[in-house]
């Protein structure tokens, strides 16, 4: 009998159910009469507290296009995994105990950076683990693409497209804040696709005066409006010079609900223009996955099943140059895939005249 546990951890995104389906269907085909799949509820929290159930084959039907995750998810910070809380729960030991209780041959985890840190920790503790890279941020090291990114990018682009019509009508400056706390892949791609005039990324600290210059330059050319795509993790030139603790303290004291509102106030004071802010927020993570993510999730899922069949554990499936390949969890854990300053997308944008506020 082959016993497999599956969990989804961290933020939800499009394609999770499609990936779960890919894993399950490929395993059922390979082990039709000797397979048990346990759905672990609400991420690592379910593995810690023993919240899981045996799934049926029918549970994986009809979920290809469904958003969210049928298993539920939660955030369990990696830095607290080895911390014994007030309730005296040893999280790592509990996860190992429940893994053994289910008599698992492999634990399949779908998640982002923090998820794969914990996956690597469990692999180092002797558990058989296989990872699948999900996040709308596309910031997981070792893979060219994560599932969820393309769907979120299409939503963010659609928001910018729609803002264009009202910005043009009223002759206003609009800021669209795109998700991306530490990296700017989503903002960069949506900004280019949506025809943004300014793109502010975490990787390129902005000078607010440079942004004003771009708005004024467009106005002098007869452009009555400007669109600014801002990553939620965008940082000013001044902030980039602060130490990590100083930066966190400064942001904690910020009176604005999001960075875009601070930028809007600064722009209004310097330019005299009326600024409007749109924050689509979790809309970017919700709804049905786009066709690209349905295919990519399915490819990742079946590849994960292939690793299980080969008993090749301790890997994350990844997309490299169009091909699905295994990448060691030890190589992935703790690394962030930021936007390179010399990447083709940034060069392309600069050549088009898009400003990055630098």
Rosetta silent file (secondary structure, phi, psi, omega in degrees, C-alpha in Angstrom):
SEQUENCE: XXXXXXXXXXXXXXXXXXXXXXXXXXXXXXXXXXXXXXXXXXXXXXXXXXXXXXXXXXXXXXXXXXXXXXXXXXXXXXXXXXXXXXXXXXXXXXXXXXXXXXXXXXXXXXXXXXXXXXXXXXXXXXXXXXXXXXXXXXXXXXXXXXXXXXXXXXXXXXXXXXXXXXXXXXXXXXXXXXXXXXXXXXXXXXXXXXXXXXXXXXXXXXXXXXXXXXXXXXXXXXXXXXXXXXXXXXXXXXXXXXXXXXXXXXXXXXXXXXXXXXXXXXXXXXXXXXXXXXXXXXXXXXXXXXXXXXXXXXXXXXXXXXXXXXXXXXXXXXXXXXXXXXXXXXXXXXXXXXXXXXXXXXXXXXXXXXXXXX
SCORE:     score description
SCORE:     0.000 S_00000001
   1 L     0.000  134.403  177.473    0.000    0.000    0.000 S_00000001
   2 E  -102.462  119.139  179.659    1.226    3.490   -0.938 S_00000001
   3 E  -110.046  123.168 -176.094    0.234    6.177    1.592 S_00000001
   4 E  -125.941  134.969  174.283    0.569    9.816    0.524 S_00000001
   5 E  -107.775  141.122  178.635   -0.185   12.998    2.467 S_00000001
   6 E  -129.287  133.803  173.914   -0.947   16.290    0.710 S_00000001
   7 E  -140.531  152.970  174.110   -1.090   19.760    2.223 S_00000001
   8 E  -117.201  133.847 -173.203   -1.258   23.342    0.978 S_00000001
   9 L  -131.889  152.940  178.680    0.446   26.005    3.064 S_00000001
  10 L    84.670 -158.846 -179.558    0.753   29.793    3.109 S_00000001
  11 L   -67.470  148.156  177.097   -1.335   32.174    1.018 S_00000001
  12 L   -77.319  164.619  173.994   -3.866   30.732   -1.386 S_00000001
  13 L  -164.278  169.478  178.267   -3.593   31.256   -5.130 S_00000001
  14 L   -69.357  141.610  175.243   -5.037   30.031   -8.394 S_00000001
  15 L   101.848   -9.601 -179.457   -3.951   26.571   -9.474 S_00000001
  16 H   -61.571  -47.511 -179.329   -3.666   24.850   -6.094 S_00000001
  17 H   -66.534  -35.804  177.626   -6.588   22.522   -6.759 S_00000001
  18 H   -63.552  -38.226  179.276   -5.367   21.846  -10.286 S_00000001
  19 H   -70.472  -43.123  176.164   -1.977   20.810   -8.883 S_00000001
  20 H   -56.628  -45.212  179.369   -3.562   18.631   -6.178 S_00000001
  21 H   -60.463  -42.623 -179.897   -5.646   17.003   -8.911 S_00000001
  22 H   -61.341  -43.468  178.104   -2.543   16.399  -11.038 S_00000001
  23 H   -61.537  -51.791 -173.913   -0.759   14.635   -8.174 S_00000001
  24 H   -64.299  -48.637 -176.667   -3.759   12.501   -7.254 S_00000001
  25 H   -62.915  -40.493  179.199   -4.843   11.443  -10.735 S_00000001
  26 H   -66.858  -36.242  178.743   -1.311   10.451  -11.745 S_00000001
  27 H   -71.333  -40.454  178.216   -0.889    8.432   -8.525 S_00000001
  28 H   -63.243  -34.405  178.457   -4.257    6.703   -8.895 S_00000001
  29 H   -68.701  -37.845 -177.695   -3.287    5.711  -12.424 S_00000001
  30 H   -78.848  -36.521 -177.899    0.047    4.309  -11.223 S_00000001
  31 L  -126.494   66.382 -171.806   -1.267    2.637   -8.045 S_00000001
  32 L   -60.532  -33.212 -174.045   -4.961    1.956   -8.785 S_00000001
  33 L  -116.051    5.187 -175.852   -5.542   -0.628   -6.060 S_00000001
  34 L  -140.440   47.103 -177.384   -2.885    0.197   -3.503 S_00000001
  35 E  -134.086  132.907  169.225   -3.105    3.906   -2.794 S_00000001
  36 E  -123.785  129.360  176.297   -4.329    5.971    0.136 S_00000001
  37 E  -115.542  125.529  177.333   -4.205    9.755   -0.022 S_00000001
  38 E  -102.829  123.367  175.047   -4.613   11.754    3.170 S_00000001
  39 E   -88.034  114.847 -178.464   -5.731   15.358    2.829 S_00000001
  40 E   -91.070  123.537 -170.763   -4.056   17.354    5.583 S_00000001
  41 L   -82.488  138.387  171.838   -6.255   20.272    6.573 S_00000001
  42 L    57.571   46.808  170.717   -5.111   23.889    6.836 S_00000001
  43 L    69.251 -148.919 -179.434   -1.459   23.488    5.967 S_00000001
  44 H   -64.815  -22.568  176.138    1.236   22.566    8.452 S_00000001
  45 H   -58.096  -39.733  177.844   -1.254   23.359   11.216 S_00000001
  46 H   -67.407  -35.674  178.659   -3.135   20.207   10.263 S_00000001
  47 H   -71.641  -34.011  179.084    0.048   18.150   10.299 S_00000001
  48 H   -69.388  -44.208 -172.553    0.972   19.561   13.706 S_00000001
  49 H  -100.943    6.119  175.994   -2.420   18.947   15.314 S_00000001
  50 L    73.074   32.916  179.694   -3.390   15.763   13.482 S_00000001
  51 L   -98.323   92.455 -178.246   -6.181   17.289   11.432 S_00000001
  52 E  -150.901  164.266  178.761   -6.369   15.096    8.343 S_00000001
  53 E  -148.528  152.503  176.317   -8.708   12.720    6.550 S_00000001
  54 E   -75.262  131.040 -178.496   -8.487    9.953    3.995 S_00000001
  55 L   -92.749  157.985  173.147   -9.568   11.225    0.577 S_00000001
  56 L  -107.551  159.221 -178.072  -11.546    9.393   -2.067 S_00000001
  57 H   -59.506  -35.123 -179.797  -10.764    9.405   -5.762 S_00000001
  58 H   -65.693  -22.863 -179.507  -13.942   11.372   -6.445 S_00000001
  59 H   -62.589  -20.762 -175.593  -12.669   14.168   -4.178 S_00000001
  60 H  -100.899    7.471  177.449  -10.199   15.122   -6.888 S_00000001
  61 L   -94.974  145.906  176.259  -12.753   15.375   -9.694 S_00000001
  62 L    74.460   18.455 -176.704  -14.238   18.691  -10.799 S_00000001
  63 L  -115.026    1.725 -177.466  -11.574   20.839   -9.127 S_00000001
  64 L   -56.328  -41.259 -174.320   -9.372   21.755  -12.103 S_00000001
  65 L   -98.708   -0.345 -175.350  -10.960   25.185  -12.491 S_00000001
  66 L   -80.753  135.322  176.776  -11.762   25.861   -8.848 S_00000001
  67 L   -79.361  175.749  179.688   -9.887   28.633   -7.059 S_00000001
  68 L    69.392 -150.898  179.515   -8.505   28.431   -3.537 S_00000001
  69 L  -144.343  131.131 -179.728   -7.702   25.029   -2.061 S_00000001
  70 L   -68.662  -15.317 -178.409  -10.000   22.159   -1.127 S_00000001
  71 L   -93.970   -9.505 -174.497   -7.601   21.297    1.724 S_00000001
  72 L    75.041  161.530 -178.538   -7.599   24.713    3.369 S_00000001
  73 L  -149.168  166.124  176.900   -4.421   26.570    4.224 S_00000001
  74 L  -159.675  166.501  177.750   -2.751   28.578    6.970 S_00000001
  75 L  -104.568  124.544  175.966    0.490   30.395    7.677 S_00000001
  76 L  -123.165   96.305 -175.178    2.938   28.738   10.065 S_00000001
  77 L   -52.620  130.568 -178.125    6.053   30.959   10.271 S_00000001
  78 H   -59.949  -38.275 -175.661    9.206   28.945    9.714 S_00000001
  79 H   -65.772  -13.975  179.476   11.115   30.840   12.402 S_00000001
  80 H  -104.158    1.411 -175.056    8.647   29.533   14.999 S_00000001
  81 L   -62.447  -35.790 -179.631    8.673   25.910   13.889 S_00000001
  82 L   -97.911    7.222  178.890   11.230   24.848   16.498 S_00000001
  83 L   -89.677  127.306  176.329    9.854   27.159   19.189 S_00000001
  84 L   -82.906  115.615 -176.400    7.895   25.446   21.959 S_00000001
  85 L   -77.795 -178.521 -179.926    4.840   27.628   22.527 S_00000001
  86 L   -61.861  -26.051  179.628    2.890   28.253   25.734 S_00000001
  87 L   -83.295    7.186  176.340    0.752   25.218   24.916 S_00000001
  88 L    62.756   23.703  179.499    3.933   23.072   25.113 S_00000001
  89 L   -84.331  122.901  172.896    3.452   21.810   21.557 S_00000001
  90 L   -90.155   98.714 -170.862    6.652   20.594   19.891 S_00000001
  91 H   -60.305  -47.578 -177.197    5.634   21.351   16.318 S_00000001
  92 H   -63.697  -44.250  179.700    8.402   19.441   14.566 S_00000001
  93 H   -64.717  -40.753  178.443    7.958   16.349   16.725 S_00000001
  94 H   -61.419  -41.698  179.071    4.185   16.462   16.268 S_00000001
  95 H   -63.474  -41.786  177.890    4.565   16.632   12.494 S_00000001
  96 H   -64.629  -41.102  179.824    6.900   13.658   12.554 S_00000001
  97 H   -64.515  -42.809 -179.361    4.538   11.723   14.823 S_00000001
  98 H   -71.616  -32.156  172.944    1.504   12.376   12.621 S_00000001
  99 H   -58.449  -45.256  179.793    3.502   11.475    9.524 S_00000001
 100 H   -70.641  -35.543  179.974    4.216    8.106   11.155 S_00000001
 101 H   -62.393  -38.678  177.291    0.637    7.740   12.384 S_00000001
 102 L   -79.130   -7.651 -177.527   -0.594    8.011    8.789 S_00000001
 103 L    55.253   46.594 -175.316    2.201    5.624    7.768 S_00000001
 104 L   -71.946  140.917  169.680    3.100    7.972    4.940 S_00000001
 105 L   -89.084  -25.599  178.842    5.471    7.015    2.187 S_00000001
 106 E  -160.933  144.974  172.553    5.682   10.676    1.139 S_00000001
 107 E  -107.615  123.476  178.724    4.394   14.095    2.132 S_00000001
 108 E  -102.153  123.146 -178.198    3.509   16.386   -0.785 S_00000001
 109 E  -118.554  133.613  177.411    3.584   20.103    0.054 S_00000001
 110 E  -114.944  118.377 -177.717    2.304   22.915   -2.142 S_00000001
 111 E  -177.734 -171.387 -177.495    3.501   26.350   -1.128 S_00000001
 112 L  -101.660 -145.731 -173.307    5.869   29.257   -1.348 S_00000001
 113 H   -63.681  -49.804 -179.703    9.153   30.197    0.268 S_00000001
 114 H   -63.470  -38.472  178.727    8.235   29.599    3.896 S_00000001
 115 H   -59.233  -42.326 -176.905    6.497   26.344    2.995 S_00000001
 116 H   -78.107  -21.506  171.036    9.617   25.017    1.324 S_00000001
 117 H   -64.346  -46.651  179.480   11.826   26.021    4.244 S_00000001
 118 H   -68.814  -35.788  176.774    9.705   23.819    6.473 S_00000001
 119 H   -59.700  -42.482  178.786    9.594   21.099    3.805 S_00000001
 120 H   -66.905  -38.601  177.094   13.390   21.055    3.800 S_00000001
 121 H   -58.320  -45.742 -179.830   13.423   20.965    7.607 S_00000001
 122 H   -66.271  -36.150  176.456   11.179   17.882    7.558 S_00000001
 123 H   -63.610  -40.057  177.951   13.362   16.278    4.884 S_00000001
 124 H   -67.224  -23.805  177.423   16.381   16.861    7.112 S_00000001
 125 L   -84.129    0.930  174.816   14.428   15.182    9.919 S_00000001
 126 L   101.921    4.186  178.879   14.170   12.060    7.783 S_00000001
 127 L   -86.535  150.784  176.010   10.725   12.425    6.212 S_00000001
 128 L   -85.276  117.308 -173.839   10.105   11.803    2.514 S_00000001
 129 E  -132.447  141.208  172.258    8.958   15.129    1.070 S_00000001
 130 E  -131.108  135.089 -176.847    8.191   16.479   -2.407 S_00000001
 131 E  -113.366  151.556  173.849    7.377   20.158   -3.021 S_00000001
 132 E  -125.323  132.367 -172.855    5.397   22.079   -5.641 S_00000001
 133 E   -86.473  110.069  176.238    6.061   25.821   -6.151 S_00000001
 134 E  -122.421  137.166  167.974    2.992   28.034   -5.803 S_00000001
 135 L   174.380  141.650  175.939    2.832   31.786   -5.366 S_00000001
 136 L   -72.429  -13.761 -177.089    1.517   34.748   -7.297 S_00000001
 137 L   -81.004  -17.502 -178.376    4.849   36.469   -6.552 S_00000001
 138 L    55.526   37.258 -173.056    6.937   34.089   -8.722 S_00000001
 139 L  -110.628   15.616  179.724    9.740   34.500   -6.183 S_00000001
 140 E   -83.876  126.953 -179.120   10.685   30.880   -5.459 S_00000001
 141 L   -67.325  142.992  173.344   14.305   30.164   -6.219 S_00000001
 142 L    98.252   -9.625  177.667   15.058   27.349   -8.640 S_00000001
 143 L  -129.429  140.769  178.058   12.024   27.620  -10.921 S_00000001
 144 L   -69.830  -28.642 -175.390   11.418   29.946  -13.844 S_00000001
 145 L  -146.772  141.643  172.082    7.696   30.066  -13.072 S_00000001
 146 L  -108.678  152.252  176.127    5.367   29.326  -10.176 S_00000001
 147 E   -79.722  146.087 -173.443    1.729   28.475  -10.649 S_00000001
 148 L   106.189  -30.026 -176.920   -0.611   31.289   -9.642 S_00000001
 149 H   -64.419  -49.305 -175.345    1.620   33.999  -11.101 S_00000001
 150 H   -63.056  -40.898  179.345    0.106   34.099  -14.572 S_00000001
 151 H   -63.385  -46.462  179.673   -3.462   34.226  -13.263 S_00000001
 152 H   -64.526  -37.585  179.277   -2.674   37.054  -10.839 S_00000001
 153 H   -63.958  -38.750  178.535   -0.782   38.931  -13.537 S_00000001
 154 H   -65.523  -38.847  178.430   -3.805   38.795  -15.827 S_00000001
 155 H   -66.695  -47.323 -179.808   -6.039   40.173  -13.056 S_00000001
 156 H   -61.993  -39.254  178.186   -3.600   42.980  -12.179 S_00000001
 157 H   -64.482  -40.773  178.951   -3.236   43.831  -15.865 S_00000001
 158 H   -62.189  -38.136  177.217   -7.003   43.954  -16.267 S_00000001
 159 H   -61.881  -46.764  179.645   -7.200   46.418  -13.365 S_00000001
 160 H   -63.102  -41.740  177.644   -4.613   48.687  -15.019 S_00000001
 161 H   -56.255  -45.296 -176.682   -6.437   48.397  -18.344 S_00000001
 162 H   -71.991  -33.917  177.618   -9.687   49.524  -16.743 S_00000001
 163 H   -65.132  -32.916  179.959   -8.021   52.342  -14.811 S_00000001
 164 H   -54.146  -41.352 -174.846   -6.695   53.670  -18.124 S_00000001
 165 H   -67.886  -41.915  179.950  -10.174   54.589  -19.334 S_00000001
 166 H   -75.590  -33.785  177.337  -11.143   56.610  -16.283 S_00000001
 167 H   -63.697  -41.337  178.895   -7.670   58.167  -15.980 S_00000001
 168 H   -65.778  -42.274 -177.492   -7.878   59.285  -19.602 S_00000001
 169 H   -63.304  -40.697 -174.397  -11.401   60.638  -19.159 S_00000001
 170 H   -99.601   -7.633 -179.014  -10.594   62.739  -16.110 S_00000001
 171 L    63.958   47.078 -176.184   -6.983   63.581  -16.857 S_00000001
 172 L  -115.713  165.511  171.203   -5.764   62.218  -13.526 S_00000001
 173 E   -96.741  125.373  179.289   -2.767   60.397  -12.144 S_00000001
 174 E  -115.738  137.516  171.501   -3.704   56.915  -10.925 S_00000001
 175 E  -107.339  129.237  172.912   -1.686   54.584   -8.719 S_00000001
 176 E  -114.099  116.755 -179.339   -2.464   50.866   -8.924 S_00000001
 177 E   -91.087  122.744 -176.832   -0.909   48.890   -6.071 S_00000001
 178 E  -107.196  146.039  179.629    0.007   45.347   -7.061 S_00000001
 179 L   -63.418  154.496 -178.188    0.845   42.521   -4.650 S_00000001
 180 L   141.011   84.399 -172.539    4.494   41.676   -4.123 S_00000001
 181 L   -69.420  -43.964 -176.242    5.889   42.255   -0.634 S_00000001
 182 L  -115.922  -18.625 -179.116    9.566   41.597   -1.293 S_00000001
 183 L  -130.849  160.961 -173.090    9.842   41.143   -5.054 S_00000001
 184 L  -114.115   19.024 -177.862    8.414   42.923   -8.061 S_00000001
 185 H   -55.437  -46.600 -176.016    7.827   40.238  -10.685 S_00000001
 186 H   -65.990  -44.268  179.592    4.044   40.674  -10.615 S_00000001
 187 H   -66.460  -39.763 -179.682    4.160   44.470  -10.723 S_00000001
 188 H   -61.808  -50.040 -177.380    6.800   44.454  -13.453 S_00000001
 189 H   -69.102  -44.379  179.760    4.866   42.135  -15.757 S_00000001
 190 H   -66.864  -35.901  178.858    1.454   43.673  -15.089 S_00000001
 191 H   -64.100  -43.625  178.296    2.932   47.161  -15.460 S_00000001
 192 H   -67.461  -47.218 -177.645    4.413   46.373  -18.845 S_00000001
 193 H   -64.590  -32.198 -177.611    1.318   44.487  -20.028 S_00000001
 194 L   -92.359    0.730  178.047   -1.002   47.242  -18.820 S_00000001
 195 L    72.360   34.445  177.616    1.002   50.101  -20.296 S_00000001
 196 L   -65.190  149.450  179.920    1.964   51.743  -16.987 S_00000001
 197 L   -90.815  -28.859  177.352    4.065   54.898  -17.280 S_00000001
 198 E  -133.182  136.913  177.544    5.900   54.382  -13.985 S_00000001
 199 E  -127.985  121.325 -179.339    6.671   51.062  -12.280 S_00000001
 200 E  -110.984  119.168 -174.524    7.951   51.037   -8.688 S_00000001
 201 L  -116.391  154.909  175.307    9.553   47.795   -7.501 S_00000001
 202 L   -61.226  -29.935 -176.630   11.101   46.660   -4.190 S_00000001
 203 L   -76.369  -17.755 -177.838   14.345   45.934   -6.061 S_00000001
 204 L  -124.233   94.520  179.221   14.712   49.518   -7.351 S_00000001
 205 L   -55.072  134.931 -174.945   14.396   52.150   -4.581 S_00000001
 206 E   -98.173  150.057  171.266   12.466   55.119   -5.943 S_00000001
 207 L  -105.661  114.583 -174.527   13.159   58.835   -5.716 S_00000001
 208 H   -58.215  -31.325  178.878    9.778   60.560   -5.425 S_00000001
 209 H   -67.343  -31.581  177.040   11.148   63.590   -7.273 S_00000001
 210 H   -68.417  -35.234  177.346   12.001   61.372  -10.250 S_00000001
 211 H   -66.739  -41.716  177.263    8.407   60.168  -10.319 S_00000001
 212 H   -61.398  -42.382  178.841    7.210   63.780  -10.297 S_00000001
 213 H   -57.781  -40.724 -179.463    9.598   64.556  -13.157 S_00000001
 214 H   -67.488  -41.479  177.344    8.058   61.760  -15.226 S_00000001
 215 H   -61.253  -44.929  179.913    4.522   62.993  -14.564 S_00000001
 216 H   -65.868  -37.619  179.456    5.549   66.536  -15.548 S_00000001
 217 H   -62.533  -42.442  178.634    7.368   65.279  -18.639 S_00000001
 218 H   -65.474  -40.053 -179.926    4.245   63.502  -19.809 S_00000001
 219 H   -63.038  -40.297  179.255    2.134   66.593  -19.128 S_00000001
 220 H   -64.769  -25.457  178.534    4.503   68.741  -21.195 S_00000001
 221 L   -88.842    5.497  177.962    4.027   66.300  -24.072 S_00000001
 222 L    90.686    9.246  178.174    0.268   66.745  -23.867 S_00000001
 223 L   -84.915  117.411 -174.658   -0.461   63.584  -21.856 S_00000001
 224 L   -83.590   -7.276 -176.717   -3.294   64.426  -19.468 S_00000001
 225 L  -140.970  165.229  173.051   -2.931   61.330  -17.326 S_00000001
 226 E  -146.037  144.824  176.781   -0.320   58.926  -15.909 S_00000001
 227 E  -114.391  126.603  179.373   -0.551   55.383  -14.588 S_00000001
 228 E  -117.189  117.633  175.599    1.821   54.300  -11.812 S_00000001
 229 E   -94.031  120.310 -175.085    2.076   50.586  -10.966 S_00000001
 230 E  -119.567  125.429  173.224    3.398   50.211   -7.418 S_00000001
 231 E   -72.384  141.317 -177.804    4.475   46.973   -5.751 S_00000001
 232 L   -61.107  -19.181  178.763    3.134   46.760   -2.209 S_00000001
 233 L  -101.685   16.149 -179.781    6.730   46.313   -1.055 S_00000001
 234 L   -59.722  143.458 -179.348    8.136   49.335   -2.913 S_00000001
 235 L  -128.380  145.347  177.838   10.741   51.295   -0.922 S_00000001
 236 E   -79.755  165.137  178.102   11.980   54.849   -1.242 S_00000001
 237 H   -59.423  -40.053  178.926   15.624   55.751   -1.727 S_00000001
 238 H   -63.348  -45.786 -178.644   15.708   57.049    1.830 S_00000001
 239 H   -64.993  -32.838 -178.140   14.218   53.845    3.255 S_00000001
 240 H   -64.363  -18.384 -179.287   16.680   51.677    1.328 S_00000001
 241 L   -90.877   -5.807 -179.957   19.515   53.177    3.385 S_00000001
 242 L   -80.845  153.039  172.040   17.956   52.168    6.706 S_00000001
 243 L   -72.425  160.379 -173.346   18.949   49.079    8.652 S_00000001
 244 H   -54.792  -46.230 -178.750   16.380   46.277    8.710 S_00000001
 245 H   -66.290  -38.770  178.887   15.118   47.068   12.234 S_00000001
 246 H   -64.957  -40.771  179.833   14.934   50.776   11.472 S_00000001
 247 H   -63.207  -46.476 -179.533   12.987   50.099    8.297 S_00000001
 248 H   -61.908  -40.180  179.152   10.480   47.848   10.078 S_00000001
 249 H   -65.083  -40.931  179.788   10.009   50.449   12.812 S_00000001
 250 H   -63.347  -43.793 -179.882    9.467   53.189   10.233 S_00000001
 251 H   -69.021  -34.071  178.978    6.855   51.136    8.376 S_00000001
 252 H   -64.594  -29.330 -179.111    5.132   50.171   11.634 S_00000001
 253 L   -87.718   -7.353 -176.597    4.689   53.874   12.386 S_00000001
 254 L   -62.745  130.482 -175.654    3.366   54.663    8.909 S_00000001
 255 L   -81.815   -8.634 -174.850   -0.087   56.221    9.133 S_00000001
 256 L   -90.975  147.600  178.837   -1.169   55.017    5.716 S_00000001
 257 L   -70.193  -21.180  178.852   -3.025   51.725    5.089 S_00000001
 258 L  -156.242  157.760 -175.700   -0.692   50.955    2.174 S_00000001
 259 H   -59.737  -30.908 -177.655    2.469   52.397    0.650 S_00000001
 260 H   -62.056  -32.808 -179.882    0.550   53.726   -2.354 S_00000001
 261 H   -70.720  -34.075  175.370   -1.353   56.218   -0.197 S_00000001
 262 H   -67.145  -44.209  178.620    1.885   57.668    1.126 S_00000001
 263 H   -61.120  -40.626 -179.930    3.235   57.954   -2.414 S_00000001
 264 H   -61.436  -43.961 -179.991   -0.018   59.606   -3.505 S_00000001
 265 H   -64.525  -40.791  179.424    0.204   62.228   -0.767 S_00000001
 266 H   -65.888  -39.466  179.642    3.844   62.958   -1.600 S_00000001
 267 H   -67.928  -41.233  178.684    3.050   63.291   -5.294 S_00000001
 268 H   -61.269  -41.929 -178.595    0.118   65.606   -4.678 S_00000001
 269 H   -66.231  -34.264 -175.533    2.271   67.861   -2.492 S_00000001
 270 H   -90.604  -30.452 -172.830    5.073   68.028   -5.063 S_00000001
 271 H  -106.934  -23.022 -176.803    3.162   68.049   -8.340 S_00000001
 272 L    80.273    1.456 -179.970   -0.174   69.659   -7.573 S_00000001
 273 L   -83.741  152.293  172.955   -1.922   66.846   -9.442 S_00000001
 274 L   -81.585  125.661 -174.990   -4.958   65.040   -8.127 S_00000001
 275 E  -112.812  136.340  174.821   -3.929   61.464   -7.366 S_00000001
 276 E  -119.359  144.323 -177.552   -6.215   58.443   -7.121 S_00000001
 277 E  -119.075  133.985  173.433   -5.250   55.074   -5.616 S_00000001
 278 E  -123.855  126.475  179.423   -6.606   51.634   -6.506 S_00000001
 279 E  -122.887   95.658 -179.171   -5.617   48.584   -4.441 S_00000001
 280 L   -67.572  -22.526  173.719   -7.082   45.365   -5.924 S_00000001
 281 H    53.441 -128.252 -172.171   -5.523   43.365   -3.082 S_00000001
 282 H   -71.939   -8.180  170.706   -6.726   39.791   -2.700 S_00000001
 283 H   -53.435  -33.625 -175.707   -8.684   39.945   -5.944 S_00000001
 284 H   -67.726  -22.313 -178.773   -5.327   39.081   -7.507 S_00000001
 285 H   -98.589   -8.801 -170.692   -5.192   35.740   -5.664 S_00000001
 286 L  -100.552  170.248  175.489   -8.809   34.734   -6.142 S_00000001
 287 L    86.189 -174.576 -175.777  -10.972   33.047   -8.705 S_00000001
 288 L   -73.237  142.267  176.765  -10.382   30.399  -11.312 S_00000001
 289 L   -68.553  145.929  175.889   -6.856   29.772  -12.622 S_00000001
 290 L   -69.476  163.582 -178.495   -6.139   30.883  -16.167 S_00000001
 291 H   -54.466  -39.684 -179.830   -5.492   28.155  -18.781 S_00000001
 292 H   -59.223  -45.885 -178.778   -1.704   28.601  -18.493 S_00000001
 293 H   -69.665  -30.204  176.553   -1.807   27.939  -14.735 S_00000001
 294 H   -64.331  -41.736  179.930   -4.132   24.979  -15.177 S_00000001
 295 H   -69.814  -47.234 -178.271   -1.605   23.385  -17.507 S_00000001
 296 H   -62.590  -43.363  178.746    1.449   24.311  -15.407 S_00000001
 297 H   -60.725  -41.830  179.277   -0.182   23.093  -12.185 S_00000001
 298 H   -65.318  -41.262  177.398   -1.092   19.809  -13.844 S_00000001
 299 H   -62.135  -44.410  178.402    2.452   19.394  -15.162 S_00000001
 300 H   -62.548  -42.711 -177.992    3.889   20.058  -11.698 S_00000001
 301 H   -63.115  -46.596  179.904    1.408   17.648  -10.107 S_00000001
 302 H   -68.134  -32.436  177.387    2.128   14.761  -12.448 S_00000001
 303 H   -67.114  -38.443  177.032    5.882   15.401  -12.137 S_00000001
 304 H   -63.225  -41.342  176.813    5.582   15.203   -8.347 S_00000001
 305 H   -61.904  -36.615  177.788    3.769   11.875   -8.726 S_00000001
 306 H   -63.418  -39.405  177.446    6.621   10.725  -10.954 S_00000001
 307 H   -64.245  -39.165  178.854    9.157   11.522   -8.224 S_00000001
 308 H   -64.397  -43.569  177.903    7.082    9.535   -5.754 S_00000001
 309 H   -57.888  -39.708 -179.315    6.943    6.594   -8.153 S_00000001
 310 L   -83.737   -2.004 -176.526   10.754    6.732   -8.457 S_00000001
 311 L    56.598   41.802 -179.916   11.109    7.187   -4.666 S_00000001
 312 L  -105.818   92.468 -172.875   13.060   10.354   -5.373 S_00000001
 313 L  -104.741  167.768 -179.703   12.388   12.453   -2.304 S_00000001
 314 L    83.541   24.935 -177.305   13.720   15.734   -0.974 S_00000001
 315 E  -128.403  156.434  167.308   12.988   17.659   -4.181 S_00000001
 316 E  -111.056  137.118  175.156   10.761   20.439   -5.454 S_00000001
 317 E   -78.043  141.149 -174.426    9.463   20.177   -9.013 S_00000001
 318 E  -142.835  158.735  175.480   10.459   23.217  -11.066 S_00000001
 319 E  -102.901  119.419  179.409   10.162   24.688  -14.541 S_00000001
 320 E  -130.153  115.725  179.234   13.535   25.276  -16.198 S_00000001
 321 L    52.446   39.919  176.511   13.770   26.406  -19.818 S_00000001
 322 L    84.407   -1.307 -177.028   10.335   24.964  -20.512 S_00000001
 323 E  -117.350  139.815  176.602   11.075   21.571  -18.945 S_00000001
 324 E   -81.287  124.444 -178.271    9.890   20.229  -15.570 S_00000001
 325 E  -135.658  156.305  174.900   12.896   19.177  -13.472 S_00000001
 326 E   -85.733  139.036  176.798   13.542   18.247   -9.817 S_00000001
 327 E  -124.231  130.281 -179.155   15.467   20.754   -7.678 S_00000001
 328 E   -56.861  135.348  177.494   16.803   19.758   -4.228 S_00000001
 329 H   -58.506  -32.630  179.745   14.809   21.296   -1.384 S_00000001
 330 H   -65.422  -25.080  176.632   18.107   22.164    0.266 S_00000001
 331 H   -80.886  -28.639 -175.262   18.895   24.405   -2.716 S_00000001
 332 H   -84.167  -40.893 -171.425   15.498   26.107   -2.619 S_00000001
 333 L   -58.876  129.711  174.312   15.049   26.703    1.113 S_00000001
 334 L    82.404    3.402 -178.858   15.845   30.189    2.328 S_00000001
 335 L  -111.786  143.833 -179.081   16.478   31.696   -1.106 S_00000001
 336 E  -117.977  134.668  178.423   14.431   34.408   -2.781 S_00000001
 337 L   -95.116   92.208  179.388   14.215   34.954   -6.524 S_00000001
 338 L   -82.999  168.386  176.944   14.282   38.724   -6.870 S_00000001
 339 L   -77.133  117.550  177.020   14.002   40.670  -10.111 S_00000001
 340 L   -66.534  137.881 -175.982   17.541   41.099  -11.527 S_00000001
 341 L   -66.935  -19.567 -179.906   18.229   44.740  -12.309 S_00000001
 342 L  -106.462   18.667 -177.526   19.640   43.783  -15.700 S_00000001
 343 L   -69.729  160.102 -176.089   16.840   41.389  -16.682 S_00000001
 344 H   -60.884  -37.100 -178.199   15.318   41.613  -20.138 S_00000001
 345 H   -63.324  -41.861  179.171   11.957   42.846  -18.840 S_00000001
 346 H   -69.198  -40.847  177.551   13.515   45.872  -17.135 S_00000001
 347 H   -61.353  -43.398  178.888   15.704   46.635  -20.143 S_00000001
 348 H   -59.974  -46.545 -178.615   12.660   46.376  -22.382 S_00000001
 349 H   -62.688  -43.315 -179.882   10.635   48.690  -20.145 S_00000001
 350 H   -63.646  -40.086 -179.919   13.386   51.298  -19.983 S_00000001
 351 H   -66.810  -23.885  176.598   13.774   51.235  -23.742 S_00000001
 352 L   -82.391   -8.697 -179.596   10.024   51.886  -24.009 S_00000001
 353 L    94.735    9.188  177.587   10.425   54.954  -21.819 S_00000001
 354 L   -74.336  134.638  179.617    8.902   53.488  -18.656 S_00000001
 355 E   -92.607  142.816  174.024   10.296   55.113  -15.509 S_00000001
 356 L  -109.468   12.818  177.372   11.301   53.120  -12.419 S_00000001
 357 L    71.109   19.972 -179.674   11.639   56.230  -10.310 S_00000001
 358 L  -119.279    0.000    0.000   15.420   56.003  -10.212 S_00000001
